[in-house]
Amino acid sequence: MNLIHKILVANRGEIAVRVIRTARKLAIKTVAIYSEVDADSLHVTLADEAWCIGKVELAETYLSIPKILEVAMKTGCDAIHPGYGFLAENPLFVSACIEANIIFIGPRPEAMKIMGNKIEARAFVKTINIPMTEGVTGTREELEKRAHQIGFPVLLKAAAGGGGKGMRIVYEENELAEAIEATSRQAKAYFGDETVYIEKFIDAPRHIEVQIIGDNFGNVVHLYERECSIQRRYQKIIEESPSPTLTPEVRNKMGTAAVAIGKAIGYNNAGTIEFLVDKELNFYFLEMNTRIQVEHPVTEMVTGIDIVEEQIHVAAGNKLRLKQEEICQHGHAIECRIYAEDPANNFQPSPGKMTLYKEPEVQGIRIDTGITSGTEIKSSFDPMICKLIVCAKDRHDASQAMLMALDDYIIHGINTNITYLVKLLQSDAFTTNSITTKFCDEHTAALTEAIREDKMEIPTHVPIIGYLVYSMKRNLNTETGYFGRPNLWETIGYWRNRMSIRLQFEEEDFTVYIPGHSINHYLFDIRGKQYHASLVNYSSHRIDFTIDHHHYTGWVSEDSENHAYFSTGGHIFRLKRYDILTESVTASLYESAGQDSNHVTSPMPGKVIRLQVNAGDQVKKGDVMLIIEAMKMENLIISPRDAVVKSINVAVNERVESTTMLVEFEDLKI
């Protein structure tokens, strides 16, 4: 059997960790690469060696073929695993590896070139009679001219795209030109190719994909399908295997079609054939991803096959050791992608420093992640924190196991989609499998409103008392807070007559009185109502307590600017004690000053990719002034009022922080 001895992982995050762990299982040495902003990432510490190859810009780090090959050769690697994204589907990278006599753990460049370009892939698949939707290709002018031939709405897609990037639905012909320009710009930024094309938009489809693996000897098998219909912004957030939608007959037909495509193109590694499935269970070829997929763990869970291990095995030049008749699905697996984002705000990314990161402690789950509790979620990359996977005997039991795991997943300091996922899994649409790729568009408003209502049902005094009991119990000598900062009462002594503590809860100020206490027992007075609280158990970040004999569990964390986070019942509350000494005078002054309508600051760290206005321009409330790219998402910065632009303080390609003043205004002259 041919062997690989040392692999450079040309990626970051959870997929880099995933590859490293399988390589370690096979006793293969690994080399990690990283940018300076990724120095604290898990893949850097797990690999046998780690090399920094640049600062922040992707072109200078994870997309730099010369730098990656230089490290591979310096460290004596005989193979490179690209993971997904970045250079994973770049045939020039494959060719460069071959020229350097380094094994590329992926398909040959010819297959990648055809299937990596969606236009060429459609043309190829059409020759082997696989069903597909109507499409239009050509220049921008030709697309605008011919789009009406297939009828609106249409789907505009990047030819070199993948991962849901570079896709837009266009409902009306008068929206097409602007959509082509925006999609082309995004395609150029993410894939280095601005070519786009149009295909017929299928209303309310299912998105179902089939995993295949081939070798260099003409053998191709499929590992069955994954249902990936629940998506936001064309990116999947929940995947399942097997699909609860397909009949055995359709499942067999789709598997056969996927293998036929793989054999026709001479495919020789792991890949995925993606299909759209309509209400009548007719399926249409969508695209092929010539790499391992984000959602591959659900397939591994139900088949028992380590796909990365099989990738390494066939890349080394060995025959495929899988036989189609021996591959079966057992049980039901569900994967949830945990994102740093705010579902209530159009899933806007939420980068930043976590104040608490606790993974669920539920038996039988799998967590694929590239972070640790000290990792900062960067604005430079995709906002996915991890993939949480469960497997059980059927879909119902898998859903229940996932709900238990999500309930025990605690993240503070940033917004996440955890509570949204809980509501989604509990929804009638999910439990009855009445889902389509439009699920998030149709249900997010109702789900986020249900989350808001559930949060409001938790009495205000519960998180306030829970946090104060935890805060006061903390021993000054052993634990003084997130940054070792004492609070005023720890400094001068808590217990005086009718102690009062001023704090902010969410957006409201409270003064909490504590008329009395004994060991682990407290009397609180909040706005004229008294509550008897008792401490049941106290540990790092966790507190169990009772209020008037009702039991509660809470999780507590703090940041460097006196903000605290208290979570209970699946909801996170933000608090701030005014009696805690300020860590940063600058931060305190900024917060107290606030922001006014005479300027606009960036809502998050990112990079300016377009300016829409100039100094001296008149703008109206709601006008788009500039576009900031953060976490692979374009964020429109709009004017808060009617005004004149006094100055633009940033330039295209400039990186900004969340406090950067972008635009200054002056009043309109009447």
N, C-alpha and C positions, 0 to 999 in steps of 0.2 A: 504494500500500500504506500502511495506517495504521501509525504508529510510536509507540513509547513512548520517552520521553527520559530519565526518571529513576525508579528503583525504590527504595522503602524495603523492606528485607527484615525482616519482622516475626518474626524467629526468631534462633536462635543455633547454634553448633556447626557440624557438617559440612554440614547442609542450607543454612545461610546462606552458607557458603563456596561450596557447589555453585552456588547461584543467582547469586552475585556473579561467579563465573568465566564463566558463560554470558552474563550481562549485559555483562561486559567484552568478550567475543568479538563481541557485537552492537553495541559502542560505546555502550552505555547506562550512564549514571552510576548509582552505587548509594549508599544511605545505610544504615548499620548502626545498630541500637539494642543496648544492652547494660546489664546490671546491674553493680553495682560488683564483684561476685565474678567477672565475666567480662571484666574490664578487660584481662587478658593473653591473651584468646582470639584465634584467627587471624582470625575474621570481622571483628573490630574493626580490624585493621591492613590488611586487604585492601580494604575498602570505600573509596570516595572520601571519605565523611564518616562519622563515628561519634558517636552521641549517647548519653550515659549517662542512663537514665530512672529510676533507683532503686537501692536497695541489694540485697536478697536476695529478699524475698517475691515470688512469682510474680504475685500479685494487684496488686502495685505496679509491676511491670515488664512481663514478656512477656505478661501477661493484661490489661493496662490499655489498653482501647480509647481512652479520651480522650488518654492520654499518647502513644500511637503515632500517632494522627491529628494531634496537635499538632505532633509532629516532622515528619511528612510534609508538612504545610502550610507550616511554617516553612522547610523546605528545598526547597520547590517540586517535590515528587515528583508525578508524574502517575499513578503506579501503586504498589500494594503487593503483594508476594509473601509469602504466609504460611508457606511451607515446609510442614512436617507437624507435628502436635501443636499445643499452645498454642491459638491462635485459628483454626487452619487450617480447622476445620469448624464454626465458629460463625456462624450466619446473621445474628446481631445485628451482628457485625463487618462482614459483607458489606454489610448495609443502611447501616451508619454510613459506610462508604467511599463508597457510592453517593450518599448525602446530601451528603458533602463533595466530590463531583465528582472522586473518585479511583478509578481503575480497580482492581478487585480481580482479581488473577490467579488465578482459580479459577472454580467454577461459580456460577450465580445462586442467590440465597438460598432460593428455593422448592424447588429440587432438593436443596439441602443440608439443608434442614429435614426433608424427607421421608426422605432416605437417611441423614442423620446420626443419626436416631433409629431404633434397630434394630427397634422395635415397628412404627412406621409404615412402615419399609422392607419388612418382611415382608408387611404387609397390602397394600402397593402391588404388590409383585412377584407376589403370589398372583393378582392380577387379570389378569396377562398369562401365566398358566399356566407359570411357571418352577418346577421342582421345588424343594421345601424341606422341612425337617424339621418335625415337630409342635412346637407351642409353647403356652405358657400366659402370659397377661398379666393385670394387675390389681393390686389393693392387696396389701400384704404378707400380710394375712389370707387373701385369695383365692388367692395363690400357695401358701401352706401347705395350704390346703384342697383345691386342684385338682391339685397336683403329681403325685399318684398316678395321675391319668388317663392320663398318657403313660408312666408307669413309671420307676422308678429303675434306673440312675443318670440324673441330669439335669444339664444345664449351666446354671448361674446366670450371667446376664450383665447388665451395665449398659446401659440403653437408649441412653444417649448415649456409650457407650464406644468404644474404639478402641485399637490398638496393644497388644492383649493385656491391657489394664488392666481391672479390675473383672470378672473371670471366675473361677468356681469350679466344680469338679465336686462334686456332692453324691451320695453313694452310698446313704445311708440316710435314711429320712424323719425320724428323730430328730435328724439333723444340719442339717436345713433351716433352722430358725428362726435359729440362730446364724449360718449362712452368709449368709442374707438380710441380717441386721444388718451383718455385716462387709463384704459386697459393696456394700451401700447407702452405708456410710460411705466406702468407697474411691471409689465413683462420685461422691459429693458432693464429695470432696476434689479429684479430678482433672478432673471434667467439669461441676461445678456443678449436677448433676441426680442425685438419689438413686434415681431410678426404675430398677427391675430387672425382668427377666422370665426365664422358664424355657423352654428348648427341649430336645428329646430329645437325649441324648448318644449319638453314634454311636461304637461301639467300633472302635478301630484305623483311623481314617480317614486319608486324604491331605488336605492343605490345598493347594489349587491355585487361583491367582487369575489373572484376565485383565485386562490393561491396556487401557483404552479412552481415546480422545480425541475430543471433539466440538467443534463450533463453534456460532455463533449463527444458523446457516442450516439447521439440521436434519441436518447431516452427522455421522456417528459411525463410527469405525473401531476395530478392535482391533489391538493389537500383540502378539498371541499371549499365551502363558501363562508363569507362573513357578511352579515347585514350591517350596513353603515349609513342608514337613511337619516339618522338624527344628526343634523349639521347646523352650524351657524357660520355665516359668511363662507359657505362651501367647504368648511372644514369640519370634520367629524368630531363629535364629542362623546358619542356612545356607539360601541360596536358589539355585535353578538355573533356567536357561532354555536350551533347552526342557525341559519335564518329561520325565524318563525313564520315566514311568508311562503316559502317555496313548497311545492308538492314534490314527492320523490321523483316524479317524472321530469319536472322542470329542473330540479337539482342535477339530475343525470345529464340532461341536455346541455346545461350551462357548463358543467365540468368537462364534457366532451368537446364543446366549442372552445373552451380555454386551452385544452391540451392540443387541439388542432392548430390553434394560432401559434402556440409554443413550438410545435414541431415544424410548422411551415417556415418559421423564421430561424430555425436552428438554435433555439434558446438554450442557454447553458448555465443557468444559475437560478436563484430565487427571483420570482417576478409575480406580478398581480395583474390579472385581466379584469377590468372594471366594466360593469354592465348597468344600464338603466332598465328597470322592470316596470311595466305599466300595470294598470288595474286588472287587465285580463291575463297577467303573468307572461305577456310577450316580453322578450328581453332584447336589448340593443347594445352592441359594442359601444363603449364610451371611450376608453383609452387603456393603454398598458403602462404600468409603472415598472420600469426595468431596475428594480432594487427591492430591498426589504421594505415593508410597510410599517408605519407607526403601529398599526393595530394587529401586527402578527401574533402577539401573545394569546389572543383568544383562539387562534387556530392551534397554537402549540398546546393549549390547555385541553382541548377536546380530542386532539389526535395523539398527544404524547410525543410529538416530534420536535426536537430542537432545530428550528429552521436555520439559525446561524451556524450550528454545527454542520448541517448538511451543506450550507454554502461553502464552508471551509473545505469540506471533504471533496466536493466536486471541483472546486477551484484548484485544488492540488493535483488534479488530473485523474481522479478516481471515477469509476463508474457509479452511477446512482444506485444506492443500496435499498431504495424504496420500491416496492411493487404495488401497483394500483389496487389490486385485489386485497392487499394486506392493510390498506389504509382505511380506518374507520373513525367515525365520530362517536365520542362517548360523553354523555352529559351535555350541559349547556354552560357556556362561558359568556360573561359580560365584561366589557372594559369601559371604564369611565376615564376621560381625560380631565385631570384637574388643572385648571387654568388660573393664572393671575389676571383676573378680569372682573368687570362689574356688569352682570347680566341686566341689571336695571337701567344701565346707561349704555345701551346698545353694545354690550360686551366690550366696552372700552378697556384696553389693557391697564393693568395696575402694577407696574414695576415698583421695586423698593425693597427695603430691609424688613424681613419678618421679625417680629418680636417673640413669636412662639411658633415652633414647627414640631408637631407631634403626629407621627404616623399611627394608623390604627393598629390595635393589637387584637386582631380577630383571626382565629385559626383558619388556615386554608386559603388565605388571600395571597396575591402576588403584587408587589409594588415595584415598578420600573421607574427609577428616577435618577437624576444626575445631581441632586442637591443634598445638602445636609442642613442641620438647623442653623448654621452660621452663614449659609449662602445667601447672597443678595440676588434678587430676581432682576436681571438686567433688561434695560429697555432696548438693547441692541438686537435681541433675539426673540424668537417665538415665545409667547407667554405661557407655554405649557410647563407646569411644575412637575407633574408625574403622570403615570398611567396606573390606575388601580384596577386589578383584574380579579374576578372570582369565578369559580366553577362549581356547579352543583348538579344534582341529578336531572333537574328540569329548569325551565325558564322561571317559574314561580320561585323555586327555592334559591336560584341564583340571584334574583331580584332582591329577595329578603336578605341574603348574605351581603349583597352590595349595600343595602340600606344600613345594615349594622356597621359595616366598615366606614361608610361615609359619616355616620353619626360619631364615630370615634376618631375622625380625622380633624385635628385642631390646627388651624393656621391663623395667626394674628398679625396685624401690622399692614397687611395689604388686602385688597378685595380678592375673593376667589368665587368660583362657581359651585362650591360644594353644596350650599343650601338649595341652589337652583337644580342641581342634579337630583337631590332628594325629592323635591317636588315633582320633577319630571318623571322619575321612576314610580311615583305614587299616582300619577295622573291616569285617568281612564283611557286616554289615547294610547299610552304605553302598555298598560296592563292588558288591554284588548287587542294590542298590535294594530291599532288604527293610525299608523304613522307613515309619513312620507318625508321627502327631503325638505318640505315646507313646514315641518313641525315647529321649528323655533320661530319662524315668521308668524305662524298662526297662534301659537300658544304662549309665547314669552310674556306678553303683557299680562295675561291672566295668572301665569305662574309667579311673576314678580309681585303682583298685587296680593296674591295669596301668601307669599312670604312676608310682605309688609304687614298684613293683617295678623298673621301668626305671631310676629315679633311684638306687635302692639298688645297682644293678649298677655304677654309676660308682664306682671306688675312692675312698675318703675322701682319700687323699693327693693325688689329681689336683687338685681345686679348692684344697686348702690350699697346695700348692706353686705352682700357677699364680698364685694371689692374692699370695703372698709374693714371688715373682720380680717380678711387676708392681709391687708396692708398693715393693720395694727398688730397682728400676731407676729409679723416678721421681726426677728431678733436683730437688733442693730449690730451686734457683735459678729453675727455669722452671715447675715444676708441683708444688705441695705438697699436693694433695688437693682434695677437693670444696669445702672452705671455706678453703683455704690454710693448713691446720693441719699443722705438721711433726710427725713422730713422734719418739719419744725417740731412736732410733738415728740419724736424720738430724741431730739436735741434737748428740749427743756423739760420733758416728762409729760406723759399723757394725762394722768388722772388728776384733774382738778375738778372743782364743782361745775357741773353742766358744761362739759367741754363741747365746743362747736367746731365743725369742719366745713369749710366752703369748698364746693366742687362744681364742676360742670358735668352734666350728664346729657350725652348726645349734644343738643344745641341749647340746653336750658340750665340755668344756674340754680343750685340748691344750697341751703345751709342745713346741715344735719347736726342735731343735738344728741349728745350721749349722756343722759342724766345719771347713769350708774352702770356698774359692771361688777362681776366677780370672775373667778378663773373660768375662762371659756364661755362665759355667759355675759350678754350685753343687752342693754335697753337703749333703743334708738327712738328718737323723736324726729319724724320727717313731716314737715308742714302740718303740725298739730296732731298727728296720729302716731301712737306708740306701737313699737314692735319688739317682741322678745326674741332674741337670736341666740343660738348656741352653736359653738364650733364642735363638729363631730370628728373631722379629720383634716389635717393640714400637711401638704407636701409641696415640693417645688412646682409652682404654677397651678396647683390644684387645691381646691377647698371643698369639703363636704360640710354642710351646715343646715340648721333648721331655723325657720322663722315661724313663731307661733305654732310649733309642732309639725310644720310641713317641711319635708326634706328636699334639699336642693344640692346639685353638684355644679361647680363652676370652674372655669379655667381663667387664669389671670396672667397678664404680661404687661410690660411697660416699655416705653421708648425713651430716647434721650431728651425729649422735649416735654416731659411731664405728662404725656398722654398714656392712659392705661386702657387696656382692652379686657373686657370680662365677657365670657361666653357661657351661656347656659341654654338648654333646650334647643340647641342647634343655631342660635342667633348670637351675634357679637354686638356688644354695646361699648361705646367709647366714652371714657370718663377722663377728667383731669382734676387733680387736687391742687388747689391754689396754695396750700401750705407746704408743698414740696419745693425745695430749693432749686432754682433754675440752673440747668446745666450750661445753657448757651444764652448769653445776653443778646447776641445778634438774633437768634431764633425767637426769643421772647419779644424783642422790639418789633420784629417783622410780623409776628402773629398779632400783637396788640394794634399795630398800625393798620393791618388788614389791607384790602385792595379797594380801589375806587374805580369809577368809570372813566378815569382819565388815562388809563393804560390797561394793557392786556398782558398777562404773563402766561408762560407755557403751562399746560395742564399736567405735563409729564416730561421726563427726560427724553430726548429724541434728536432727530436731524431735520433741519429745514430742507424741504425738497422743492418748494415752489412759493414764489411771492405773487400775490394777485393785485396788490395795491402799491402805490408809491407815495412818498411824502407830498402833501398838498392835495391828495385826492379826497373827495367827499365820499363818505360811506354811510350806509343806512344800517340800522339795527338788523342783524342777521346776515349781513354780507360776508362772504368768505374773503378773508384777508391774506391768509397763507396756509400752507399745508405742512404738517410735521409728521414725519414717519417715525413710529415707535412700535417695537415688537411686531414688525411685519404688517402694520396697519397704518393706513393714511388717515390722519386726524385733521379735520377741518377746523381752523381757528376763525371764529366769526366775531364780528363787531358787536359789542354789548349795547351800542346806542348809535343814534345819528350824530355824526361828528366829522371833523376834518383830521386827516392823518398828519400829525405834527412831525413824527419821525418813525422810521423803520430801523430798529436797533440790531437786526440780524441779517445774515445773507444766506443765499442758497448754499447747501452742503455744510452749513455751520451746525455744530452740535450745541444743544441748549439743555439747561437744567429746568427743573420744575419751578424755579424761582426767577428764571430769566425774563426780563421785561422785553417783550417782543415789539409792541407797538405803543406809541404815545399819541394821545389825542389833544385837540383843542376844540373849543366850541365853534359851532357854525356861526358865521357872521350874518346877521339879519339885516 
